[in-house]
Structures are given as structure tokens and as C-alpha cells.
Amino acid sequence: MNAFYSLAALRAIEARAEADGIDLMARAASATADWLVARRAGRILIAAGPGNNGGDALWAACLLQDARVDVTVWLPAPPTASAGQTALAALAERGVPVVHGATPPADQGWDWVVDGLFGIGLARPLATPWDAVVDALNALDAPILALDTPSGLDAMTGHAAGAVVRACATLTFLAAKPGLATGAGVDYAGDVELATLGVPADWWPAPLGQVCAPVSGLLARERDSHKGRFGTVCVIGGAPGMLGAVLLAGRAALAAGAGKVYVCPIDARLFIDPAAPELMIHELDDEAHLPDADVLALGPGLGQHGAARALVDMLIGVDKPLLLDADALNLIAAYASLGQRLAARQAPTLLTPHPREAARLLGCDTTTVQTDRIAAARDLAERFGATVVLKGAGSVIAHPGAPFLVNTTGGPALAVAGQGDVLTGAIAALIAQGLSARDAAALAVHAHGLAGDDYTREMGGPIGLAAGALLPRLSRMLNRYS
């Protein structure tokens, strides 16, 4: 299940399960024990907190002991939840070693350490002494499995306000948690697996969001095709010294399947791209001289000089799908009149900011954006009536009135100059081929991430991927949807 729900919705499911006599804690404990047994963990340390997350962990310890696994329990504080207290008594009956206090037991060569300190209800920094407990847990020389969410992490936003458990893996319960898939949460959660605990599917309300998972066949083509069927893209930007950006975006549009691509550089000294002669270089002076394109992409290498502002002002008024990136976004943020006109557009609009650009558009700082990336993307989408791609780890795609999407592909291989330009060209190409703005953004972001992952697997790491070198891999990933 790839849907995201609010904390209130999750609590409602828990309450309904309790009313129906379904013991979710027992099921979570069983899922935890099964996960560890499947990995043949021989010696396990379970750190249990005072609440229900700790109860899950303590009952898992009982099951592991029953499975003849060598398990030790660390209790920094006694359980306050009744289920945890009952589990503690059951552990005593089984003779499971229990270490009390803020100091973990001496290292015994643990195969796994289980973080069962705090769950998804925690949305504030850990107070003393729990911050020190988390630091001690992180210092243990063993991989950590977090239950539901790494302790200290806001599972709804991915915000890490203080000490947070850095897990190698997270076993999350009931439903996926957006904070494990975006921002800082990606690194703290590690590999995430979901245990739905057998809750009936018809219990769930409409989701707030979903994991980005484009459906197959979006780019299917008939054999009887011609270039006109696959649309025309026009990319505008490329001020002096920044021609590479607009060329990368144009080449990416070709790689993503556009039938024709125009590049309109502000630096008029460019007449041909020798590396991609398929690109048509077009001098841009006013709207009357715009190429006949299905979608306009403005921003790569644009700059923020007077001519750039005039271009943004002009193209906002063109009744065609318009994608704004990079300095086009900075100009929108700098001039309120441009933002007002942008919000009034009727044709589809797409914004693809990185966190700093998003902060400028929202009138806040980057920390505020990163504290709740999903809220920031949704705010931008509603404010400008646009499809928004908030780039970064776990890119967020927001569209007015639709569930948000969080992309889980990609990684540090894509953290190099020019990759944003590549993404701009890819999204524009998919719109030109007939996809909606939201579907085009989702597929382009997902395939772009897959291409980066493909490079990382082949090269054994993320280092060294130039933006232009990604294009053949991008084409390969998009062809999965043809």
C-alpha cells in the first residue's frame, strides 16, 4: 500500500481495530519478530520506550525468545502503557535479560539493535535524557531496525528537530509514512518496509498523498506514428555564460521523446548545437516570433536581468502550458506583479523549485521549507494554481485539489549542476506528448531518479554522473512506460 494518511486517520484506524478486538500491538510484534528471524539475527538488543512503540518492541522480544533467539531488552525508563507492563512481566517469566537505566548494556556483538523508543505520535524534539539515549543507541556498533519510525523523527514531515535514531532499516506499520520518504527522513529511515497488519482495505479513507508510482503504458506509441504526434517543446533561457543550461534542457526534451525541440537562447551567438543538431535554435524577440510549440519551458540559464524579466512577463500571458524553473522562479518571487499574473493563468502552469527557490516564492527561509516539504509544495500549488515539483531527496509533487506525490527514486548521483535542467526538459517533453501536467511531472521525476539509480548500481556508487551523461539512461527508463 503506497498511500499516505494523516496522523488522525491512523489513530482512527487504531481505535477501530481496538473496538473490533484486533490486537494491532500483537501483530506489530509478530511482524517485527518475523523480520528479524528472516534475517537470521542471532543476538538482538531491543531498546523499548515507555509507550505503545515500546510495547510493540517488548512483545517482539517475547516472540524472539520463544523462537530461541538470544535477545536482551534495554529499558531506559519503565513502561507506562499497560500493554508494555504486561509484556515486561512476560519477559520476566521467560528469563529475558532486561537492563534498566539510561546507559545501554555492554556491547555483546549484536546482530541487530531494535529502536522501539518512540513512534509516530512524537512531533517535537526529544527532551533530556532521551536525546542522550538516542545518541547512545546510534553509537552502538550494530545495524538498527526502527519500529514504525526512527525515534525523534517526525514521521509525517521528515523533520529532524533534535536527536534522531539513524536506522539502517525501518519497519513501518499500517500505512506508509511520508516523513520516511522525503527530506532528512530518507537518511534516518534507511530501507523502509511496510507491515499493514492485516487491516481491511475498506477501512481506509481517501489518502492525502501517495508514493509516486506511474502506471505502465503512459507513453505507448502506435507503429503508424510521426513526429507531430509527440509534440513540440520550446525551451527559453541561456543568457551569456549559461548556454549550457538551456542546451541540456533541450537535449533532455529530445531524450524524453518530444517530436521536435526548439531552443531559444538569450545569447544570440548560438546558431547550432553540434552535439545535438536535432535541436532547432530560434532567436527570440517577442511573442509574435515564438516558435509554434505545444509547451514552453522558461528558466534554464535565464539570468535575472531586465530582458529576462520581460520574457517572464511575456510568456505568462501566452495561452500554452508553461514550465518555470530556476531564475524564472526567482523573478516571480522578486516581483509581486508577476506572481499575481501567474496565479491568474488559465493554461497549465508548472513550477520546479529547489528548496531555496521555494523559500523565496513563499517568503520564508529554506529551513522552514525543509521542516515540512509537503506543506510547502502544497502551499505553492494552491497559491499559484500550478503543478509543483519541490526537488530534493524525496521530491514532492503537488497539484491543486489532488493527492500529493512523493518520489522515492534517485539519490546523490543526481546532486550535480545541470540535473534540474534535464528534469525541466523531460517534463516539458512529456507534456508535449499529451500527458497532464501532474502525470508528466510524476513520470519525469520518477524516471529521472531511476536513471540516477541505474548509474549508481553500474558504477558502484553515486560519484561522477554529469547531467548530459544521464540522457541515454533517462530514455531507457522512460521506455519502460511505452
N, C-alpha and C positions, 0 to 999 in steps of 0.2 A: 504494500500500500504506500503510494507516494504522495499522499495528501497531507497538508498541514492544517492544524486546527488551533484555535485559541486555547489558552490555559483553562478558561471557564468551560469550554466544550470538553476538554479532557477530564476535568473534575466531575462534570455531569455524567460522563460515561462511567467513571469510577463509582459514583453514587448509585447509578442504575444497576451496575454489576453487584454491588453490595446488597441492594434491595432484592435482587433476583437470586441471592445466595451463591453468587460466583466469587470465589476467593482469588482475586487477582494477585495478592501477595504470594500465595502458594504457586500460582502459575509463573509469576516472575522469578521466584526462587528456582523453580524447576527449569525454566529456560536458561537461567544463569549456570546452574549445575551442569546441564546438558552441554552448554557452550564450552565449559572448561574441561569436562570429561572428553569431549570430542577432540580436544587439542592435547590429550594425554598429559595433562598437567599433574605432576606427581606431588608437588609441595606448594601449597597455596596459603597466602596470608589474606585474610578478609578484614578490611577496615570498615567498621559499621558505625554510623551516626545514630543520633538519638531518636530519629523519626521513622517514617514509613520506609524511606530508602534504606535505612539501616535494618529495618525488619526484613526487607527483601534479602539483604545480604546475610543476615543471621539464619534465616530459614534455608538459604542456599548452602550455608556451612553445614547444617544438619544433613542435607541431602548428599553433600560431598562426603561427609563422614560415613554415611550409610553405604556409599559407593566405594569405601575403603581408600579414599584419597586422604593424604596427610594434610590436614587443614588446621590453621591456627587463626584465632579471632583476636583482633585488636579493637578495644573499646575505649576511645579517648574520653567518652562520657557515657554514663549508663543510659539505657533506652528509656524514653518517656512514653512511647507508644505501647499500648497493651500487647499488641502482636509481637513487638520486639522483646518485651519482658517474658512472654510465653516462650519465644524462641530461645532466649537465653537459658531458661530453665531446661529446655530440651537439650541444649548443648551440654549443660552440666551433667545430665543423665547419660549422655554419650561419652563423657570424659574428654570433650574437645578443649584444648588449652585456650584460655582467654586471658589476654594481657590488658590490664586497665591502666588508664593514665594517658598523658599527652605524648609520651615517648614510645615509639614503636618498639616491638621486640627486636632482639639482636638478629642480624641477617642470618638466615638459615638456608640460603641458596634457593629462594622462592622461584618457582617457575612462572607464577603469575601473582600479582597483587590486585585485589579487587577493591575498587573505590565505591563503597556504599555509604558515604558520609551524608551527602545532601542530594536531593532530587530536583525536579523541575520547579518546585514552588519557591526556590531561592532566587530573588531578583535584586540582591543587594550585596555589597562586598562582605566577605566573611570577617566576622569580628574575632578578636583575640579570645581564646587561644587557638581558634580553628584555623586561622591563617598559618600559624606555626605547624599545626598538624598537617596541613596540605603541603607545606614546604618539606616536612619530614617524609611524607609519602612520596613526593616527587624525587627525593634524594635516594630512595631505595634502589638497589641495583637489580631491577626486575621490570618486565613489561607490566603495564597497568591496564586492567579492564574496568571501565567506568560503567556503572549501572544507571541507565536512563539518560544521564548527562554527567559530564565531568563536574565534580563538586566545585562550586564557585562560579561556574559559567551560567549566564542567563540563557536557558535553552530556547527561549522564544526569539531572542535577538542576536545571539552570538557574542554579546558584550562581555568582556572580562574586566571587571572593575577592580579586582584585587587579586589575592592568591587564588589560583585555579589549578586543579589537577590536570597534568599533561598526560593524557591517556594514549596508549597505543591503539586501543580499540574501545568502542562504546557499544554496549547492548542496550538499545532504547526500547521502551515498552509502549504498547498500544498503537501509537502512530509516530510517524517521523516528526522530528522537531526542527524547525527552520534554523534555529541558532546553531545547530551542529553542522550546517551546510553552507554557512556564509560567514564572512569576516574572520575574526580571531577564532571562532568556534571550529573552523575547519582544522586548524592545527592542534587545538586542545582535544578534540574528539577522536582524532585518528580515524581508523576504519570503522564505519558505522554499520551495524546490523540491526534489523528491526524484528522484535518478537511481538506479534499482535495479540498474543494471549487468548486467542480464540473468541474475541468479542465479535458478535454478529455484525455483518456489514451494514445491515439496515438500521443499526443504532446511530450511525454517524450523521451529523448534519452536513450541509454543504460546506466544503472546505474553504478556508481563507486563501490557500495557496497550494501549489503542487511542486514537486520536483520536475524540472524541465526534462521532458521525455517526448520529443517529436515523434509523430506516428509515421510509419513507413508509407511510401508511395506519394509523398508530398511533391516530389519532383519527377513523377513519371512522365515519360515522353513517348509519343507515337513515332513509329518509324517514318511516317509521312510528315516530316517537320521541316521548318525553315527558320532562319534567324529571327524573322519578325515575330514568331510565336513566343520568343523568350525575352522580349523586351529590350528597351534601350535605357542605359544609365548615363547620366551626366554628372561628373564629379568636378566640383569647383573648389579651387584653393591654390596652393603652390605659389606663395609670394617669393620674391628673390631670396635665395638661400634655403628655401624649404620646398623645392620642387619635388624632392623625393617622396614627400608625404602624399601628394596628390597622385603621383605615378603609382605608388604602392596601392592606393585605394582603387585606381583604375585597373591595375593588373589583377587585383583581388576580385573585382567585379567580373572580369573575364574568367578567372578560375572558378568562380561560383556559378557560371553558366549563363550570364547575360548574353543576349544575341548580339548586341552592339554596345560599345562603350565610348563615350566622348570624355575627354579630359580638357577642362577649361582652366589653364594656368593664368594666374595674375602676372607672373613673369612671362611676358610675351616672347622671350627669346627662344622658347622651346617650340620646335616645329614637328619633331618626331621623337618617339621613344624607341631607340634602336633595339632595346631588349624586348620590346613588345610593340612591334609595328602595327599590330591589330588595333591599338588604341588610336582613336581619331582626335588629334589635337585641334582645339577650336578656340579662336580668340573671342573673349567675352567682353562686350562693351555695354550693352543694355539688354532689356528684356526682349526687344524685337529681334535680337540676334542670338537668343538662346537656341541651342540645338533642340530638335524635336525629340524629346526624351520622355519616357514614362515615369521616371523618378529622378529627383535631384538630390545630390549629396553635397553638402556645403560644410567646409571646415578644415580638411586636412591641409596643413601648411598655410592657412589663410592669413595669419597675422591679425593685428588689431589696428591697423592704420585707417585713415579716412576712407579709402577705396573699399576696404574690407567691410566697414560698417555699411556703406552704401549697398554693397552686394547683399548683405543680410537683409537690409530693409527692402530691397527689390524682390528678393526671392521669397520672402514671407508672403508677398502678395500674389505669387504665381499659384494657380489652382492645380497643383500637382503634388503627389506625395513628396515630402521634403524631410530629409535626414540632416540633422545638425550635430556636428561634432567639434571638439577642440575649440579653436578660437571663435567659431561661430557661437558656441555656448558662452564663452567669456564675454562676448559683445552683448548677448542677450542679458547677461547678468549686470553688465555695466550701464545699460541704457533701458530705463523702465518702459519707455515707449515701445521699444522693440518687443519686450516681453508681453506687453498688453496686446500688441498686434498679433503676436504668435499665438496667444491664447484664444484669439478670435478666429483663427483659421478654420475653414471647413474641410479642406483636404487633409489626408492623413499626415501627421507630424511625428517624427521620431527624434528622440534626444538620447545621446550615448555618452553621458559624462563619466569620468572617473571621480573618485570621492571629492577631490579638491574643486573640480568644476561644479559638482552637485552642491557643494557648500556655498559656492558663490551664487548659484541660482537661488538657493534657499535663504541666503542672507545669514548663514551661520558659519561655524568653523568645521573643519574636517573631522575633528573628534566627535562632534555631535552627529554627523552623518554616519560615522562608523559605529557609534553606540547603538544605532538601530537602523541598519541599512534598508531593511524592508520598509519601515515607515518613511524614510527619506525618499525612496523610489516612488512609493505610492503618493506621497505628497506632491512630488514633481509631476507625476502623471495627471493628478487632479488639477493642479494649478495651471498647467499649460494645455490640458486636453490632449495629451500626447502619449504615445508608447515610449517608455523609458527603459533604457538598459543602464543600470548602475554597475559599472565594471569593477572588477576586483575578484578576490577569492570568493567563489560562490556568487557570481554575477546575478543580480536581481532584475527581473523583467516585470514591469508594472504597466498596466493598461487600465484606463478608466472603466470602472464597473465590472472588471474581470478579476479572477483569482491571480495573485502574483505567482511568478515562477522563480525558482532558484536553480541555477545550473550547477551541476556537480562535476562536470568535466573540466579539464585544464589544470594548470598549475604553474610553478615558477618558470618553466620554459618559455612562457608567453610574456614574462615580465621584462620585455626589451622594447626599445623605441621602434615604432612602426606597426606594432601589432594592433593598435587601435585603428590605424588607417586601413589595415587589412580587414578588420571587422566591419568598418564602415562600408567598404566596397562590397563585401559579401552580403550584408543586409540589403543594400540597395539592389544588388543583382537579384535577390530572391523576391523582393517586391516587384521588380520588373517582370519576373516570371509569373506573377499573378497571386503570390501569397499575400495574405493580410499583413499589416504592419506587425501585429503581435506574433503571428506564426513565423514570419520572416526573421524577426529578432530572435525568437526562441531557437529556430533551426540553425541560424548562423552562429549564435553564441555556442550552442551545443557542439556543432561540427568543428568550430574553431578550437574549442577545448579538446575534442577528440584528436585533432591533428597535433596539438601540442603533446598530448599523452602518447601518441604514436611515436613522436620523435624521442620522448624520454625513454620509452621502452627500447627502442632501437639503439640509442646511444648510451644506454645505461645510466642516464642522468639528465638533468634539465639544462645544462650549460651549453651555450654556443648556437642557439637557434636564432638566426637572423630572420626578420619578418618576411623578406622576399622568399627565403628558402622554405617557408611553410606552405606556399601556394599549391604545389603538387599534392601535398598531404591533405590540404583542405578540399581539393577536388575529389580525392579518393573518399574522404568521409562523406561528402555530400552525395556522392554516387550511391551510398547505402540507401538513400531515400528516393532514388529514381526508379 
